[in-house]
Amino acid sequence: MPRSLMGIFVFVYGTLKRGFPNNHFLSGAEFVGNALTIEKYPLVIASRCNIPYLLGAKSQGHRVAGEVFKVTESQLQTLDFLEGYPDYYNRIELDVSVNSDTMLCYTYVLDRFKNCLLELPMQENYSYDDSMRYVRPADRPEGNVDHRGDVMDC
């Protein structure tokens, strides 16, 4: 389990990475290292807000690059809120490689997704250029902008 006497570990692959738009949610978290998923997952950019999604379709796509952070219980709850867990994203445990060691971490995946998302280009890494197209929550139009409906299967 990603909770141990050593702490709680989270693998991030998109806007939560260092230097990316939502990294401030990890303020005070300890950066552990760059990481790569052991299993393949589809990482796609989708919705009208250009959000990076790790789809819950293990063995498809690529080994995904990201970062591991050691977080507190309070920081994990903040991430759960940001990611809409459990109604939107699901928080799962997965193995990642960090500095040639394997670590078990939490991460957030979209399990209930529209099958058409598997037809989108699958990436190994969410880049800074990708993040320039991301629409931050504060920059989204007021009213009901249903970006979740763009990607979620009912």
ZAVO-51479 format. One line per field, with one value per residue (C-alpha): residue in three letters; x, y, z. Coordinates in Angstrom, 1 decimal. Layout:
N
residuo	ALA, ... .
px	X, ... .
py	Y, ... .
pz	Z, ... .
//
This chain:
154
residuo	MET, PRO, ARG, SER, LEU, MET, GLY, ILE, PHE, VAL, PHE, VAL, TYR, GLY, THR, LEU, LYS, ARG, GLY, PHE, PRO, ASN, ASN, HIS, PHE, LEU, SER, GLY, ALA, GLU, PHE, VAL, GLY, ASN, ALA, LEU, THR, ILE, GLU, LYS, TYR, PRO, LEU, VAL, ILE, ALA, SER, ARG, CYS, ASN, ILE, PRO, TYR, LEU, LEU, GLY, ALA, LYS, SER, GLN, GLY, HIS, ARG, VAL, ALA, GLY, GLU, VAL, PHE, LYS, VAL, THR, GLU, SER, GLN, LEU, GLN, THR, LEU, ASP, PHE, LEU, GLU, GLY, TYR, PRO, ASP, TYR, TYR, ASN, ARG, ILE, GLU, LEU, ASP, VAL, SER, VAL, ASN, SER, ASP, THR, MET, LEU, CYS, TYR, THR, TYR, VAL, LEU, ASP, ARG, PHE, LYS, ASN, CYS, LEU, LEU, GLU, LEU, PRO, MET, GLN, GLU, ASN, TYR, SER, TYR, ASP, ASP, SER, MET, ARG, TYR, VAL, ARG, PRO, ALA, ASP, ARG, PRO, GLU, GLY, ASN, VAL, ASP, HIS, ARG, GLY, ASP, VAL, MET, ASP, CYS .
px	0.0, 1.3, 0.8, 3.6, 5.8, 7.7, 4.6, 2.0, 3.3, 1.5, 2.4, 1.4, 1.6, -0.1, -0.9, 0.3, 3.9, 6.6, 6.3, 2.8, -0.5, -1.8, 1.5, 0.7, -1.7, 1.4, 3.0, 4.9, 4.9, 8.3, 9.5, 10.8, 11.8, 11.0, 9.1, 7.8, 4.8, 5.7, 2.6, 1.3, -1.6, -3.3, -2.5, -4.7, -5.6, -9.3, -12.4, -13.0, -10.5, -7.6, -7.2, -4.6, -6.4, -4.7, -7.4, -8.1, -7.2, -4.0, -1.8, -2.8, -0.8, 2.7, 4.7, 3.8, 6.4, 5.6, 6.8, 6.4, 5.6, 5.5, 2.3, 0.5, -3.0, -4.3, -2.6, -4.0, -7.5, -6.8, -5.8, -8.9, -11.1, -9.2, -9.5, -13.2, -12.5, -14.4, -17.1, -14.9, -11.4, -10.6, -7.6, -5.7, -2.4, 0.2, 3.9, 6.3, 10.0, 12.0, 15.8, 15.7, 13.6, 10.0, 7.5, 3.8, 2.0, -1.4, -2.5, -5.7, -7.3, -10.5, -12.2, -15.6, -14.6, -16.1, -14.5, -13.8, -11.0, -9.0, -8.9, -7.0, -3.2, -1.7, 1.3, 4.2, 4.7, 2.5, 4.7, 4.9, 3.6, 0.6, -0.1, -0.2, -3.6, -5.0, -7.8, -7.4, -10.6, -10.3, -10.2, -13.2, -16.4, -19.0, -22.0, -22.3, -19.2, -19.6, -16.0, -16.8, -19.6, -17.1, -15.2, -17.2, -19.4, -22.7 .
py	0.0, 3.5, 4.4, 3.2, 4.4, 6.2, 8.3, 8.5, 8.6, 9.9, 9.6, 12.7, 12.8, 16.0, 19.4, 18.6, 18.1, 20.7, 23.8, 23.0, 24.8, 22.9, 22.1, 24.7, 22.0, 20.1, 23.0, 21.7, 18.1, 16.4, 15.7, 12.1, 11.8, 11.4, 8.2, 5.8, 3.5, -0.2, -1.0, 0.7, 3.1, 5.4, 9.0, 11.3, 15.0, 15.4, 17.6, 21.2, 22.1, 20.0, 18.0, 15.1, 11.8, 8.6, 6.1, 3.0, 0.7, -1.0, -2.6, -0.1, 3.0, 3.5, 3.5, 7.0, 9.4, 11.5, 12.5, 11.0, 13.2, 12.3, 13.9, 14.3, 12.9, 16.5, 17.0, 13.7, 14.9, 18.1, 16.1, 13.9, 17.1, 18.5, 15.3, 14.8, 11.4, 9.1, 10.5, 11.6, 10.2, 7.0, 6.8, 3.6, 2.1, 1.4, 0.5, 3.0, 3.0, 5.8, 5.8, 2.1, 1.2, 0.2, 2.1, 1.6, 4.9, 6.4, 8.0, 9.2, 7.5, 7.9, 4.5, 5.5, 6.9, 7.1, 4.4, 7.1, 8.4, 5.2, 6.5, 9.7, 10.0, 8.3, 10.0, 8.9, 12.3, 15.3, 18.2, 21.9, 22.6, 20.4, 22.4, 25.7, 24.5, 23.4, 25.6, 26.2, 26.0, 29.8, 30.5, 28.4, 30.2, 30.7, 28.5, 24.8, 23.9, 20.1, 19.0, 15.8, 15.0, 15.3, 12.3, 10.2, 7.3, 7.2 .
pz	0.0, -0.8, 2.9, 5.1, 7.9, 5.2, 4.2, 1.4, -2.2, -5.2, -8.9, -11.0, -14.7, -15.9, -14.5, -11.0, -12.1, -11.1, -13.2, -14.4, -13.8, -10.8, -9.0, -6.3, -4.9, -3.9, -2.2, 0.8, -0.6, -0.9, -4.5, -4.5, -8.1, -11.8, -12.4, -15.1, -14.8, -14.8, -16.8, -19.9, -19.7, -22.2, -21.5, -23.6, -23.7, -24.0, -23.2, -24.1, -21.3, -22.8, -19.6, -19.4, -18.6, -17.6, -18.7, -16.6, -19.5, -18.3, -20.9, -23.6, -24.5, -23.1, -19.9, -18.7, -17.4, -14.3, -10.9, -7.4, -4.3, -0.7, 0.7, 4.0, 4.6, 4.3, 0.9, -0.3, 0.7, -1.3, -4.3, -3.9, -4.0, -7.0, -9.0, -8.0, -6.4, -6.3, -8.6, -11.5, -11.2, -9.3, -7.0, -7.7, -6.6, -9.2, -9.4, -10.8, -11.4, -9.5, -9.7, -10.7, -7.6, -7.8, -5.6, -5.0, -5.4, -5.6, -8.8, -10.4, -13.4, -15.4, -15.3, -16.6, -20.0, -23.4, -25.6, -28.3, -26.0, -26.8, -30.4, -29.4, -29.6, -26.6, -25.1, -23.0, -21.4, -20.7, -21.9, -21.0, -24.6, -23.8, -20.7, -22.6, -24.1, -20.7, -19.4, -15.7, -13.5, -12.8, -16.6, -17.5, -18.5, -15.8, -15.9, -16.6, -18.7, -18.7, -19.4, -17.5, -19.8, -22.7, -21.4, -19.0, -19.9, -18.1 .
//
